[in-house]
Amino acid sequence: MYKCIRCGRPLEKSFGTAEIECECGSRVFIKERPGIEKVILAR
């Protein structure tokens, strides 16, 4: 799952060699992280 940087619209297309463009015209996307928090114990 990817999200457009400009408008924040989610995009569920697989990224390949073809150019992908959002409906707002942006071609820059970020990968959304899952909403799971990790607990790390400090020693």
Phi and psi restraints in degrees (range 20) as a CNS / XPLOR table:
assign (resid 1 and name C) (resid 2 and name N)
       (resid 2 and name CA) (resid 2 and name C) 1.0 -120.5 20.0 2
assign (resid 2 and name N) (resid 2 and name CA)
       (resid 2 and name C) (resid 3 and name N) 1.0 158.7 20.0 2
assign (resid 2 and name C) (resid 3 and name N)
       (resid 3 and name CA) (resid 3 and name C) 1.0 -132.2 20.0 2
assign (resid 3 and name N) (resid 3 and name CA)
       (resid 3 and name C) (resid 4 and name N) 1.0 137.2 20.0 2
assign (resid 3 and name C) (resid 4 and name N)
       (resid 4 and name CA) (resid 4 and name C) 1.0 -69.2 20.0 2
assign (resid 4 and name N) (resid 4 and name CA)
       (resid 4 and name C) (resid 5 and name N) 1.0 137.0 20.0 2
assign (resid 4 and name C) (resid 5 and name N)
       (resid 5 and name CA) (resid 5 and name C) 1.0 -71.8 20.0 2
assign (resid 5 and name N) (resid 5 and name CA)
       (resid 5 and name C) (resid 6 and name N) 1.0 -37.2 20.0 2
assign (resid 5 and name C) (resid 6 and name N)
       (resid 6 and name CA) (resid 6 and name C) 1.0 -73.0 20.0 2
assign (resid 6 and name N) (resid 6 and name CA)
       (resid 6 and name C) (resid 7 and name N) 1.0 -52.1 20.0 2
assign (resid 6 and name C) (resid 7 and name N)
       (resid 7 and name CA) (resid 7 and name C) 1.0 -107.7 20.0 2
assign (resid 7 and name N) (resid 7 and name CA)
       (resid 7 and name C) (resid 8 and name N) 1.0 -14.7 20.0 2
assign (resid 7 and name C) (resid 8 and name N)
       (resid 8 and name CA) (resid 8 and name C) 1.0 81.3 20.0 2
assign (resid 8 and name N) (resid 8 and name CA)
       (resid 8 and name C) (resid 9 and name N) 1.0 10.7 20.0 2
assign (resid 8 and name C) (resid 9 and name N)
       (resid 9 and name CA) (resid 9 and name C) 1.0 -74.7 20.0 2
assign (resid 9 and name N) (resid 9 and name CA)
       (resid 9 and name C) (resid 10 and name N) 1.0 131.5 20.0 2
assign (resid 9 and name C) (resid 10 and name N)
       (resid 10 and name CA) (resid 10 and name C) 1.0 -71.6 20.0 2
assign (resid 10 and name N) (resid 10 and name CA)
       (resid 10 and name C) (resid 11 and name N) 1.0 149.0 20.0 2
assign (resid 10 and name C) (resid 11 and name N)
       (resid 11 and name CA) (resid 11 and name C) 1.0 -133.7 20.0 2
assign (resid 11 and name N) (resid 11 and name CA)
       (resid 11 and name C) (resid 12 and name N) 1.0 125.5 20.0 2
assign (resid 11 and name C) (resid 12 and name N)
       (resid 12 and name CA) (resid 12 and name C) 1.0 -113.9 20.0 2
assign (resid 12 and name N) (resid 12 and name CA)
       (resid 12 and name C) (resid 13 and name N) 1.0 41.5 20.0 2
assign (resid 12 and name C) (resid 13 and name N)
       (resid 13 and name CA) (resid 13 and name C) 1.0 -103.2 20.0 2
assign (resid 13 and name N) (resid 13 and name CA)
       (resid 13 and name C) (resid 14 and name N) 1.0 151.1 20.0 2
assign (resid 13 and name C) (resid 14 and name N)
       (resid 14 and name CA) (resid 14 and name C) 1.0 -81.8 20.0 2
assign (resid 14 and name N) (resid 14 and name CA)
       (resid 14 and name C) (resid 15 and name N) 1.0 135.5 20.0 2
assign (resid 14 and name C) (resid 15 and name N)
       (resid 15 and name CA) (resid 15 and name C) 1.0 -86.0 20.0 2
assign (resid 15 and name N) (resid 15 and name CA)
       (resid 15 and name C) (resid 16 and name N) 1.0 128.2 20.0 2
assign (resid 15 and name C) (resid 16 and name N)
       (resid 16 and name CA) (resid 16 and name C) 1.0 -132.3 20.0 2
assign (resid 16 and name N) (resid 16 and name CA)
       (resid 16 and name C) (resid 17 and name N) 1.0 -145.2 20.0 2
assign (resid 16 and name C) (resid 17 and name N)
       (resid 17 and name CA) (resid 17 and name C) 1.0 -84.8 20.0 2
assign (resid 17 and name N) (resid 17 and name CA)
       (resid 17 and name C) (resid 18 and name N) 1.0 -17.0 20.0 2
assign (resid 17 and name C) (resid 18 and name N)
       (resid 18 and name CA) (resid 18 and name C) 1.0 -74.5 20.0 2
assign (resid 18 and name N) (resid 18 and name CA)
       (resid 18 and name C) (resid 19 and name N) 1.0 149.0 20.0 2
assign (resid 18 and name C) (resid 19 and name N)
       (resid 19 and name CA) (resid 19 and name C) 1.0 -76.2 20.0 2
assign (resid 19 and name N) (resid 19 and name CA)
       (resid 19 and name C) (resid 20 and name N) 1.0 130.7 20.0 2
assign (resid 19 and name C) (resid 20 and name N)
       (resid 20 and name CA) (resid 20 and name C) 1.0 -112.7 20.0 2
assign (resid 20 and name N) (resid 20 and name CA)
       (resid 20 and name C) (resid 21 and name N) 1.0 136.8 20.0 2
assign (resid 20 and name C) (resid 21 and name N)
       (resid 21 and name CA) (resid 21 and name C) 1.0 -131.7 20.0 2
assign (resid 21 and name N) (resid 21 and name CA)
       (resid 21 and name C) (resid 22 and name N) 1.0 138.4 20.0 2
assign (resid 21 and name C) (resid 22 and name N)
       (resid 22 and name CA) (resid 22 and name C) 1.0 -74.1 20.0 2
assign (resid 22 and name N) (resid 22 and name CA)
       (resid 22 and name C) (resid 23 and name N) 1.0 165.6 20.0 2
assign (resid 22 and name C) (resid 23 and name N)
       (resid 23 and name CA) (resid 23 and name C) 1.0 -65.3 20.0 2
assign (resid 23 and name N) (resid 23 and name CA)
       (resid 23 and name C) (resid 24 and name N) 1.0 -23.2 20.0 2
assign (resid 23 and name C) (resid 24 and name N)
       (resid 24 and name CA) (resid 24 and name C) 1.0 -83.3 20.0 2
assign (resid 24 and name N) (resid 24 and name CA)
       (resid 24 and name C) (resid 25 and name N) 1.0 -7.7 20.0 2
assign (resid 24 and name C) (resid 25 and name N)
       (resid 25 and name CA) (resid 25 and name C) 1.0 102.6 20.0 2
assign (resid 25 and name N) (resid 25 and name CA)
       (resid 25 and name C) (resid 26 and name N) 1.0 -6.3 20.0 2
assign (resid 25 and name C) (resid 26 and name N)
       (resid 26 and name CA) (resid 26 and name C) 1.0 -80.0 20.0 2
assign (resid 26 and name N) (resid 26 and name CA)
       (resid 26 and name C) (resid 27 and name N) 1.0 148.2 20.0 2
assign (resid 26 and name C) (resid 27 and name N)
       (resid 27 and name CA) (resid 27 and name C) 1.0 -117.6 20.0 2
assign (resid 27 and name N) (resid 27 and name CA)
       (resid 27 and name C) (resid 28 and name N) 1.0 13.7 20.0 2
assign (resid 27 and name C) (resid 28 and name N)
       (resid 28 and name CA) (resid 28 and name C) 1.0 -108.6 20.0 2
assign (resid 28 and name N) (resid 28 and name CA)
       (resid 28 and name C) (resid 29 and name N) 1.0 125.0 20.0 2
assign (resid 28 and name C) (resid 29 and name N)
       (resid 29 and name CA) (resid 29 and name C) 1.0 -128.7 20.0 2
assign (resid 29 and name N) (resid 29 and name CA)
       (resid 29 and name C) (resid 30 and name N) 1.0 153.6 20.0 2
assign (resid 29 and name C) (resid 30 and name N)
       (resid 30 and name CA) (resid 30 and name C) 1.0 -121.7 20.0 2
assign (resid 30 and name N) (resid 30 and name CA)
       (resid 30 and name C) (resid 31 and name N) 1.0 150.9 20.0 2
assign (resid 30 and name C) (resid 31 and name N)
       (resid 31 and name CA) (resid 31 and name C) 1.0 -85.2 20.0 2
assign (resid 31 and name N) (resid 31 and name CA)
       (resid 31 and name C) (resid 32 and name N) 1.0 128.2 20.0 2
assign (resid 31 and name C) (resid 32 and name N)
       (resid 32 and name CA) (resid 32 and name C) 1.0 -76.2 20.0 2
assign (resid 32 and name N) (resid 32 and name CA)
       (resid 32 and name C) (resid 33 and name N) 1.0 139.2 20.0 2
assign (resid 32 and name C) (resid 33 and name N)
       (resid 33 and name CA) (resid 33 and name C) 1.0 -91.5 20.0 2
assign (resid 33 and name N) (resid 33 and name CA)
       (resid 33 and name C) (resid 34 and name N) 1.0 149.8 20.0 2
assign (resid 33 and name C) (resid 34 and name N)
       (resid 34 and name CA) (resid 34 and name C) 1.0 -67.8 20.0 2
assign (resid 34 and name N) (resid 34 and name CA)
       (resid 34 and name C) (resid 35 and name N) 1.0 154.6 20.0 2
assign (resid 34 and name C) (resid 35 and name N)
       (resid 35 and name CA) (resid 35 and name C) 1.0 -83.1 20.0 2
assign (resid 35 and name N) (resid 35 and name CA)
       (resid 35 and name C) (resid 36 and name N) 1.0 25.5 20.0 2
assign (resid 35 and name C) (resid 36 and name N)
       (resid 36 and name CA) (resid 36 and name C) 1.0 -95.4 20.0 2
assign (resid 36 and name N) (resid 36 and name CA)
       (resid 36 and name C) (resid 37 and name N) 1.0 129.7 20.0 2
assign (resid 36 and name C) (resid 37 and name N)
       (resid 37 and name CA) (resid 37 and name C) 1.0 -91.2 20.0 2
assign (resid 37 and name N) (resid 37 and name CA)
       (resid 37 and name C) (resid 38 and name N) 1.0 140.4 20.0 2
assign (resid 37 and name C) (resid 38 and name N)
       (resid 38 and name CA) (resid 38 and name C) 1.0 -99.6 20.0 2
assign (resid 38 and name N) (resid 38 and name CA)
       (resid 38 and name C) (resid 39 and name N) 1.0 138.4 20.0 2
assign (resid 38 and name C) (resid 39 and name N)
       (resid 39 and name CA) (resid 39 and name C) 1.0 -103.9 20.0 2
assign (resid 39 and name N) (resid 39 and name CA)
       (resid 39 and name C) (resid 40 and name N) 1.0 122.0 20.0 2
assign (resid 39 and name C) (resid 40 and name N)
       (resid 40 and name CA) (resid 40 and name C) 1.0 -117.7 20.0 2
assign (resid 40 and name N) (resid 40 and name CA)
       (resid 40 and name C) (resid 41 and name N) 1.0 123.0 20.0 2
assign (resid 40 and name C) (resid 41 and name N)
       (resid 41 and name CA) (resid 41 and name C) 1.0 -84.8 20.0 2
assign (resid 41 and name N) (resid 41 and name CA)
       (resid 41 and name C) (resid 42 and name N) 1.0 128.3 20.0 2
assign (resid 41 and name C) (resid 42 and name N)
       (resid 42 and name CA) (resid 42 and name C) 1.0 -89.2 20.0 2
assign (resid 42 and name N) (resid 42 and name CA)
       (resid 42 and name C) (resid 43 and name N) 1.0 139.1 20.0 2
